[in-house]
Amino acid sequence: MLWEETLLHITPTRPFEIHRLKARIPVNDGRMLLIQGVRNIYDTNEVKAPQNTGDEQAKLVLIGKAVDQSAIRESLLKTLES
């Protein structure tokens, strides 16, 4: 869990810090989740997803120190699979 500086299902190779997070996650029922955070304060908003924009992929942006992109990706994929 990012705000605790740990990753589920794997052991990161070095300590990391997440300073800023932004995410856009389309949900199958037509909603879109917008997530933003600064340090350990996170906010989630729900909006109606725009139709037929051709951009239905989820997006995640992390800004921090010693962020290991491949380790975060692996942890996220394993979490979604479980």
HELIX and SHEET records of a PDB file:
HELIX    1   1 LEU A    2  GLU A    4  5                                   3    
HELIX    2   2 GLN A   69  GLU A   81  1                                  13    
SHEET    1   A 4 ILE A  41  LYS A  48  0                                        
SHEET    2   A 4 ARG A  31  VAL A  38 -1                                        
SHEET    3   A 4 GLU A  17  PRO A  26 -1                                        
SHEET    4   A 4 LYS A  59  LYS A  65 -1                                        
END                                                                             
